[in-house]
Amino acid sequence: FDGLSLLTANVGDSRAVIGEHCGGTVLATPLSSDQTPFRRDERERINRLGGCIMSSSQQRGLQPMHQDWKEDGEFSSGADPPRVWWPGRDFPGCAFTRSLGDSLAEQVGVCGEPEITSRRITSKDAVLIVASDGVWEFLTNQAVVNLVMRFDDPHAATKALIAEAFSLWMQHDYRSDDITAVVAFIDHQ
């Protein structure tokens, strides 16, 4: 695999992360950036195209309006996130700014155009993780890499990751978001 290009085309709030050997540890490096209203560039795009950005609490008048959202995009801790709304309406309420096939949300700026990144695979790369937003809600990129690196089998690593994500959801809420993951160990032999 060394030297091959790994292309990532992301639409939405799923995420791809690669784990890279560095000294005695494996460090997480994101391959994609979540497309959510937490990102200033995505908020500005949605506002320019006619959508409104606010949390559910703001939309219901329970919180004051602001646009001061944390922008690191990695860890949201289940708080009331900013969402995309029709002006003056209580829909669609999307916590993402890009998706495929959402014709209603497309009318207020949500689009299906992917952000594409390219990265060369090196001999230091150990694992690739692609997961939906429900995995990343309470787990950082590094926590996910640390968890899956305890396993030799990608199926066992994936099952453990999904179980951990679900357990964290149940500690914070009575429901969970979608929890989907793929773990691929990179074999350089």
Accessible surface in RSA format (square Angstrom, percent):
REM  Atomic radii and reference values for relative SASA: ProtOr
REM  Chains: A
REM  Algorithm: Lee & Richards
REM  Probe-radius: 1.40
REM  Slices: 20
REM RES _ NUM      All-atoms   Total-Side   Main-Chain    Non-polar    All polar
REM                ABS   REL    ABS   REL    ABS   REL    ABS   REL    ABS   REL
RES PHE A   1   130.48  65.3  95.04  58.9  35.44  92.2  96.87  58.7  33.61  96.2
RES ASP A   2    83.85  58.7  58.25  58.0  25.60  60.5  32.36  76.2  51.49  51.4
RES GLY A   3    40.50  49.9   0.00   N/A  40.50  49.9  30.35  83.3  10.15  22.7
RES LEU A   4   102.72  57.2 100.60  72.0   2.12   5.3 102.68  72.1   0.05   0.1
RES SER A   5    58.21  49.2  31.09  41.5  27.12  62.5  19.28  41.1  38.93  54.5
RES LEU A   6    37.14  20.7  34.96  25.0   2.18   5.5  35.88  25.2   1.26   3.4
RES LEU A   7   121.53  67.7  97.18  69.5  24.35  61.2  97.18  68.2  24.35  65.5
RES THR A   8    19.26  13.7  15.51  15.7   3.75   8.9  14.93  20.1   4.33   6.5
RES ALA A   9    68.73  63.2  36.43  56.2  32.31  73.5  36.43  51.3  32.31  85.6
RES ASN A  10    14.46  10.0  12.78  12.4   1.68   4.1   3.98   9.6  10.48  10.1
RES VAL A  11    37.08  24.4  13.26  12.0  23.83  57.4  13.26  11.5  23.83  64.6
RES GLY A  12     5.62   6.9   0.00   N/A   5.62   6.9   5.62  15.4   0.00   0.0
RES ASP A  13    26.02  18.2  24.65  24.5   1.37   3.2   3.07   7.2  22.95  22.9
RES SER A  14    40.76  34.4  40.31  53.8   0.45   1.0  17.46  37.2  23.30  32.6
RES ARG A  15    10.54   4.4   8.65   4.4   1.89   4.5   3.89   5.3   6.65   4.0
RES ALA A  16     7.52   6.9   6.59  10.2   0.94   2.1   6.59   9.3   0.94   2.5
RES VAL A  17     0.00   0.0   0.00   0.0   0.00   0.0   0.00   0.0   0.00   0.0
RES ILE A  18     0.00   0.0   0.00   0.0   0.00   0.0   0.00   0.0   0.00   0.0
RES GLY A  19     0.00   0.0   0.00   N/A   0.00   0.0   0.00   0.0   0.00   0.0
RES GLU A  20    44.93  25.8  44.93  34.0   0.00   0.0   4.32   8.4  40.61  33.2
RES HIS A  21    84.11  46.0  81.97  57.0   2.15   5.5  53.39  55.0  30.72  35.7
RES CYS A  22    65.50  49.5  57.82  64.5   7.68  18.1   9.38  23.8  56.13  60.5
RES GLY A  23    81.34 100.3   0.00   N/A  81.34 100.3  45.18 124.0  36.16  81.0
RES GLY A  24    92.43 114.0   0.00   N/A  92.43 114.0  44.44 122.0  47.99 107.5
RES THR A  25    66.96  47.6  59.89  60.7   7.06  16.8  45.95  61.7  21.00  31.8
RES VAL A  26    17.35  11.4  14.33  13.0   3.02   7.3  14.33  12.5   3.02   8.2
RES LEU A  27    79.47  44.3  79.47  56.9   0.00   0.0  79.47  55.8   0.00   0.0
RES ALA A  28    23.25  21.4   2.01   3.1  21.24  48.3   2.01   2.8  21.24  56.3
RES THR A  29    48.96  34.8  48.19  48.9   0.77   1.8  35.74  48.0  13.22  20.0
RES PRO A  30    72.07  52.5  57.35  52.3  14.72  53.5  57.35  47.4  14.72  91.5
RES LEU A  31    12.12   6.7   6.23   4.5   5.88  14.8  11.78   8.3   0.33   0.9
RES SER A  32    14.38  12.2   1.33   1.8  13.05  30.1   7.57  16.1   6.80   9.5
RES SER A  33    57.50  48.6  48.82  65.2   8.68  20.0  37.19  79.2  20.32  28.5
RES ASP A  34    17.55  12.3  12.24  12.2   5.31  12.6   1.53   3.6  16.02  16.0
RES GLN A  35     0.00   0.0   0.00   0.0   0.00   0.0   0.00   0.0   0.00   0.0
RES THR A  36    14.44  10.3  14.44  14.6   0.00   0.0  12.66  17.0   1.78   2.7
RES PRO A  37     0.49   0.4   0.49   0.4   0.00   0.0   0.49   0.4   0.00   0.0
RES PHE A  38    28.65  14.3  28.65  17.7   0.00   0.0  28.65  17.4   0.00   0.0
RES ARG A  39    31.89  13.4  31.18  15.9   0.71   1.7  17.68  24.2  14.20   8.6
RES ARG A  40   135.72  57.0 134.27  68.4   1.45   3.4  39.92  54.6  95.80  58.1
RES ASP A  41    76.85  53.8  67.69  67.4   9.16  21.6  42.95 101.1  33.90  33.8
RES GLU A  42     2.53   1.5   2.53   1.9   0.00   0.0   0.00   0.0   2.53   2.1
RES ARG A  43     7.16   3.0   7.16   3.7   0.00   0.0   1.99   2.7   5.17   3.1
RES GLU A  44    91.38  52.5  87.18  66.0   4.21  10.0  34.32  66.4  57.06  46.6
RES ARG A  45    30.92  13.0  30.92  15.8   0.00   0.0  30.25  41.3   0.66   0.4
RES ILE A  46     0.00   0.0   0.00   0.0   0.00   0.0   0.00   0.0   0.00   0.0
RES ASN A  47    71.01  49.0  53.85  52.0  17.15  41.3  25.35  61.0  45.66  44.1
RES ARG A  48   170.39  71.5 134.29  68.5  36.10  85.9  76.99 105.2  93.40  56.6
RES LEU A  49    98.75  55.0  79.46  56.8  19.29  48.5  85.14  59.8  13.61  36.6
RES GLY A  50    37.33  46.0   0.00   N/A  37.33  46.0  34.09  93.6   3.24   7.3
RES GLY A  51     5.65   7.0   0.00   N/A   5.65   7.0   0.00   0.0   5.65  12.7
RES CYS A  52    33.58  25.4  31.54  35.2   2.03   4.8   5.57  14.1  28.00  30.2
RES ILE A  53     4.48   2.6   0.00   0.0   4.48  10.8   0.00   0.0   4.48  12.2
RES MET A  54    26.74  13.8  26.74  17.7   0.00   0.0  22.66  19.3   4.08   5.4
RES SER A  55     4.97   4.2   4.97   6.6   0.00   0.0   1.85   3.9   3.12   4.4
RES SER A  56    25.27  21.4  25.14  33.6   0.13   0.3  13.14  28.0  12.12  17.0
RES SER A  57    20.64  17.4  20.64  27.5   0.00   0.0   1.00   2.1  19.64  27.5
RES GLN A  58     7.78   4.3   0.96   0.7   6.81  16.2   0.96   2.1   6.81   5.2
RES GLN A  59    47.85  26.8  25.87  18.9  21.98  52.3   3.39   7.2  44.47  33.7
RES ARG A  60   146.94  61.7 114.73  58.5  32.21  76.7  62.83  85.9  84.11  51.0
RES GLY A  61    64.35  79.4   0.00   N/A  64.35  79.4  31.82  87.3  32.54  72.9
RES LEU A  62   115.68  64.4  88.61  63.4  27.08  68.1  93.00  65.3  22.69  61.1
RES GLN A  63    99.40  55.6  91.42  66.8   7.97  19.0  17.41  37.1  81.99  62.2
RES PRO A  64   104.64  76.3  91.97  83.8  12.68  46.1 103.83  85.7   0.81   5.1
RES MET A  65   112.72  58.4  87.07  57.6  25.66  61.1  81.86  69.6  30.87  40.9
RES HIS A  66    77.83  42.5  64.71  45.0  13.12  33.6  57.71  59.5  20.12  23.4
RES GLN A  67    80.58  45.1  67.79  49.5  12.79  30.4  57.21 121.8  23.37  17.7
RES ASP A  68   125.24  87.7 105.83 105.3  19.41  45.9  30.90  72.7  94.34  94.1
RES TRP A  69    28.41  11.4  20.06   9.7   8.35  19.6  21.57  11.5   6.83  11.1
RES LYS A  70   104.84  51.1  86.28  52.9  18.56  44.2  93.85  84.5  10.99  11.7
RES GLU A  71    69.94  40.2  46.23  35.0  23.71  56.4  27.28  52.8  42.66  34.8
RES ASP A  72   101.51  71.1  65.31  65.0  36.21  85.6  44.60 105.0  56.91  56.8
RES GLY A  73    22.74  28.0   0.00   N/A  22.74  28.0  15.98  43.8   6.76  15.1
RES GLU A  74    53.35  30.6  49.33  37.3   4.02   9.6  13.08  25.3  40.27  32.9
RES PHE A  75    72.28  36.2  68.13  42.2   4.15  10.8  68.40  41.5   3.88  11.1
RES SER A  76    26.16  22.1  20.20  27.0   5.96  13.7  15.35  32.7  10.81  15.1
RES SER A  77    60.59  51.2  47.35  63.2  13.24  30.5  24.97  53.2  35.62  49.9
RES GLY A  78    39.91  49.2   0.00   N/A  39.91  49.2   9.94  27.3  29.97  67.1
RES ALA A  79    65.78  60.5  48.71  75.2  17.07  38.8  60.67  85.4   5.11  13.5
RES ASP A  80    59.31  41.5  39.78  39.6  19.52  46.2  38.84  91.4  20.47  20.4
RES PRO A  81    27.64  20.1  26.51  24.2   1.12   4.1  27.64  22.8   0.00   0.0
RES PRO A  82     0.57   0.4   0.11   0.1   0.46   1.7   0.11   0.1   0.46   2.8
RES ARG A  83    58.92  24.7  58.92  30.0   0.00   0.0   3.55   4.9  55.36  33.6
RES VAL A  84     0.00   0.0   0.00   0.0   0.00   0.0   0.00   0.0   0.00   0.0
RES TRP A  85    17.36   7.0  17.36   8.4   0.00   0.0  17.36   9.3   0.00   0.0
RES TRP A  86    66.40  26.6  66.08  32.0   0.32   0.8  66.08  35.2   0.32   0.5
RES PRO A  87    68.91  50.2  55.49  50.6  13.43  48.8  56.09  46.3  12.83  79.7
RES GLY A  88    83.09 102.5   0.00   N/A  83.09 102.5  46.13 126.6  36.96  82.8
RES ARG A  89   130.06  54.6 122.68  62.5   7.38  17.6  28.11  38.4 101.95  61.8
RES ASP A  90   105.35  73.8  86.64  86.2  18.72  44.3  21.66  51.0  83.69  83.5
RES PHE A  91    59.26  29.6  58.79  36.4   0.47   1.2  59.26  35.9   0.00   0.0
RES PRO A  92    38.78  28.3   7.77   7.1  31.02 112.7  10.97   9.1  27.82 172.9
RES GLY A  93    11.81  14.6   0.00   N/A  11.81  14.6   3.65  10.0   8.16  18.3
RES CYS A  94    10.15   7.7   5.28   5.9   4.87  11.4   4.87  12.3   5.28   5.7
RES ALA A  95    27.91  25.7  22.78  35.2   5.12  11.7  22.78  32.1   5.12  13.6
RES PHE A  96    53.23  26.6  53.23  33.0   0.00   0.0  53.23  32.3   0.00   0.0
RES THR A  97     0.00   0.0   0.00   0.0   0.00   0.0   0.00   0.0   0.00   0.0
RES ARG A  98    22.90   9.6  22.69  11.6   0.22   0.5   0.00   0.0  22.90  13.9
RES SER A  99    20.20  17.1  17.46  23.3   2.73   6.3  19.77  42.1   0.42   0.6
RES LEU A 100   141.66  78.9 113.90  81.5  27.75  69.8 114.83  80.6  26.82  72.2
RES GLY A 101    73.21  90.3   0.00   N/A  73.21  90.3  38.13 104.6  35.08  78.6
RES ASP A 102    42.68  29.9  36.08  35.9   6.59  15.6  15.51  36.5  27.17  27.1
RES SER A 103    79.50  67.2  75.19 100.3   4.32   9.9  40.55  86.4  38.95  54.6
RES LEU A 104    74.24  41.3  72.47  51.8   1.77   4.4  73.52  51.6   0.72   1.9
RES ALA A 105     0.00   0.0   0.00   0.0   0.00   0.0   0.00   0.0   0.00   0.0
RES GLU A 106    84.83  48.7  67.75  51.3  17.08  40.7  19.02  36.8  65.81  53.7
RES GLN A 107   112.80  63.1  83.14  60.8  29.66  70.6  36.37  77.4  76.42  58.0
RES VAL A 108     3.76   2.5   3.76   3.4   0.00   0.0   3.76   3.3   0.00   0.0
RES GLY A 109     4.09   5.0   0.00   N/A   4.09   5.0   3.22   8.8   0.87   1.9
RES VAL A 110     1.90   1.3   0.11   0.1   1.80   4.3   0.11   0.1   1.80   4.9
RES CYS A 111    34.24  25.9  32.77  36.5   1.47   3.5  28.90  73.2   5.34   5.8
RES GLY A 112    26.83  33.1   0.00   N/A  26.83  33.1  12.18  33.4  14.65  32.8
RES GLU A 113   115.32  66.2 108.28  81.9   7.04  16.8  32.33  62.5  82.99  67.8
RES PRO A 114    50.40  36.7  40.84  37.2   9.56  34.7  40.84  33.7   9.56  59.4
RES GLU A 115    50.54  29.0  43.94  33.2   6.60  15.7  31.38  60.7  19.16  15.6
RES ILE A 116   114.57  65.2  82.55  61.5  32.02  77.2  82.55  59.4  32.02  86.9
RES THR A 117    63.60  45.2  57.30  58.1   6.30  15.0  61.27  82.3   2.33   3.5
RES SER A 118    74.82  63.2  41.70  55.6  33.13  76.3  28.71  61.1  46.11  64.6
RES ARG A 119    52.25  21.9  45.58  23.2   6.68  15.9  35.22  48.1  17.03  10.3
RES ARG A 120   146.97  61.7 140.76  71.8   6.20  14.8  52.72  72.0  94.25  57.1
RES ILE A 121    16.71   9.5  15.61  11.6   1.11   2.7  15.61  11.2   1.11   3.0
RES THR A 122    55.28  39.3  52.37  53.1   2.91   6.9  55.07  74.0   0.22   0.3
RES SER A 123    73.97  62.5  57.05  76.1  16.93  39.0  26.86  57.2  47.11  66.0
RES LYS A 124   116.30  56.7 114.62  70.3   1.68   4.0  59.68  53.7  56.62  60.3
RES ASP A 125     0.65   0.5   0.00   0.0   0.65   1.5   0.00   0.0   0.65   0.7
RES ALA A 126     9.27   8.5   3.44   5.3   5.83  13.3   6.52   9.2   2.75   7.3
RES VAL A 127     0.00   0.0   0.00   0.0   0.00   0.0   0.00   0.0   0.00   0.0
RES LEU A 128    38.10  21.2  37.63  26.9   0.47   1.2  37.63  26.4   0.47   1.3
RES ILE A 129     0.00   0.0   0.00   0.0   0.00   0.0   0.00   0.0   0.00   0.0
RES VAL A 130    64.29  42.3  62.93  57.0   1.36   3.3  62.93  54.7   1.36   3.7
RES ALA A 131     2.89   2.7   0.00   0.0   2.89   6.6   2.89   4.1   0.00   0.0
RES SER A 132    10.66   9.0   8.44  11.3   2.22   5.1   8.44  18.0   2.22   3.1
RES ASP A 133    28.99  20.3  27.94  27.8   1.05   2.5  10.08  23.7  18.91  18.9
RES GLY A 134     0.84   1.0   0.00   N/A   0.84   1.0   0.06   0.2   0.78   1.8
RES VAL A 135     0.59   0.4   0.00   0.0   0.59   1.4   0.00   0.0   0.59   1.6
RES TRP A 136     5.64   2.3   4.08   2.0   1.56   3.7   4.29   2.3   1.35   2.2
RES GLU A 137    28.84  16.6  26.49  20.0   2.35   5.6   2.91   5.6  25.94  21.2
RES PHE A 138    18.11   9.1   5.91   3.7  12.20  31.7   5.91   3.6  12.20  34.9
RES LEU A 139    13.48   7.5  12.75   9.1   0.73   1.8  13.48   9.5   0.00   0.0
RES THR A 140    48.23  34.3  48.23  48.9   0.00   0.0  41.98  56.4   6.25   9.5
RES ASN A 141    11.97   8.3  11.97  11.6   0.00   0.0   3.93   9.5   8.04   7.8
RES GLN A 142    56.53  31.6  56.01  40.9   0.52   1.2  47.24 100.5   9.29   7.0
RES ALA A 143    36.33  33.4  28.50  44.0   7.84  17.8  32.63  45.9   3.70   9.8
RES VAL A 144     0.00   0.0   0.00   0.0   0.00   0.0   0.00   0.0   0.00   0.0
RES VAL A 145     0.13   0.1   0.13   0.1   0.00   0.0   0.13   0.1   0.00   0.0
RES ASN A 146    77.51  53.5  69.31  67.0   8.20  19.8  27.43  66.0  50.08  48.4
RES LEU A 147    15.54   8.7  14.02  10.0   1.52   3.8  15.35  10.8   0.18   0.5
RES VAL A 148     0.00   0.0   0.00   0.0   0.00   0.0   0.00   0.0   0.00   0.0
RES MET A 149    61.82  32.0  40.12  26.6  21.70  51.7  40.71  34.6  21.11  28.0
RES ARG A 150   173.31  72.8 133.51  68.1  39.80  94.8  67.86  92.7 105.44  63.9
RES PHE A 151    57.31  28.7  48.00  29.7   9.31  24.2  52.27  31.7   5.05  14.4
RES ASP A 152   146.88 102.9 118.56 118.0  28.33  67.0  39.85  93.8 107.03 106.7
RES ASP A 153    70.23  49.2  66.92  66.6   3.31   7.8  32.48  76.5  37.75  37.6
RES PRO A 154    53.69  39.1  53.35  48.6   0.34   1.2  53.69  44.3   0.00   0.0
RES HIS A 155   120.87  66.1 115.20  80.1   5.67  14.5  79.16  81.6  41.71  48.5
RES ALA A 156    36.20  33.3  30.80  47.5   5.40  12.3  34.21  48.2   1.99   5.3
RES ALA A 157     0.00   0.0   0.00   0.0   0.00   0.0   0.00   0.0   0.00   0.0
RES THR A 158    21.93  15.6  21.93  22.2   0.00   0.0  17.70  23.8   4.23   6.4
RES LYS A 159   127.05  62.0 120.43  73.9   6.62  15.8  69.08  62.2  57.97  61.7
RES ALA A 160    24.39  22.4  13.89  21.4  10.50  23.9  20.86  29.4   3.53   9.3
RES LEU A 161     0.00   0.0   0.00   0.0   0.00   0.0   0.00   0.0   0.00   0.0
RES ILE A 162    60.18  34.2  60.18  44.8   0.00   0.0  60.18  43.3   0.00   0.0
RES ALA A 163    61.60  56.6  50.35  77.7  11.25  25.6  57.57  81.1   4.03  10.7
RES GLU A 164    63.99  36.7  61.38  46.4   2.61   6.2   8.02  15.5  55.97  45.7
RES ALA A 165     1.98   1.8   0.08   0.1   1.90   4.3   1.89   2.7   0.08   0.2
RES PHE A 166    98.63  49.3  98.63  61.1   0.00   0.0  98.63  59.8   0.00   0.0
RES SER A 167    47.77  40.4  41.48  55.4   6.29  14.5  24.10  51.3  23.67  33.2
RES LEU A 168    27.74  15.4  27.74  19.8   0.00   0.0  27.74  19.5   0.00   0.0
RES TRP A 169     9.59   3.8   9.59   4.6   0.00   0.0   9.59   5.1   0.00   0.0
RES MET A 170    77.68  40.2  55.92  37.0  21.75  51.8  33.68  28.6  44.00  58.3
RES GLN A 171   127.01  71.0  88.41  64.6  38.61  91.9  40.63  86.5  86.39  65.5
RES HIS A 172   109.06  59.6  71.04  49.4  38.02  97.3  51.62  53.2  57.44  66.8
RES ASP A 173    46.94  32.9  29.47  29.3  17.47  41.3  14.38  33.8  32.56  32.5
RES TYR A 174   195.77  91.4 164.66  93.7  31.11  81.0 131.15  98.6  64.61  79.7
RES ARG A 175   113.15  47.5 107.85  55.0   5.31  12.6  48.65  66.5  64.50  39.1
RES SER A 176    40.15  33.9  15.85  21.1  24.31  56.0   0.00   0.0  40.15  56.3
RES ASP A 177    47.47  33.3  39.33  39.1   8.14  19.2   7.35  17.3  40.12  40.0
RES ASP A 178    75.31  52.8  60.45  60.2  14.86  35.1  46.63 109.7  28.69  28.6
RES ILE A 179    32.04  18.2   9.69   7.2  22.35  53.9   9.69   7.0  22.35  60.6
RES THR A 180    82.69  58.8  80.88  82.0   1.81   4.3  60.68  81.5  22.01  33.3
RES ALA A 181    11.29  10.4   0.00   0.0  11.29  25.7   0.31   0.4  10.99  29.1
RES VAL A 182    91.84  60.4  88.96  80.5   2.88   6.9  91.49  79.5   0.35   1.0
RES VAL A 183     9.54   6.3   0.00   0.0   9.54  23.0   0.00   0.0   9.54  25.9
RES ALA A 184    40.46  37.2  37.40  57.7   3.06   7.0  40.46  57.0   0.00   0.0
RES PHE A 185    56.08  28.1  34.02  21.1  22.06  57.4  34.02  20.6  22.06  63.1
RES ILE A 186    27.19  15.5  13.50  10.1  13.69  33.0  14.89  10.7  12.30  33.4
RES ASP A 187    90.16  63.2  79.04  78.7  11.11  26.3  37.77  88.9  52.39  52.2
RES HIS A 188    66.31  36.2  33.10  23.0  33.21  85.0  34.54  35.6  31.77  37.0
RES GLN A 189   204.85 114.6 136.79 100.0  68.06 162.1  75.23 160.1 129.62  98.3
END  Absolute sums over single chains surface
CHAIN  1 A     9880.8       7685.2       2195.6       5661.8       4219.0
END  Absolute sums over all chains
TOTAL          9880.8       7685.2       2195.6       5661.8       4219.0
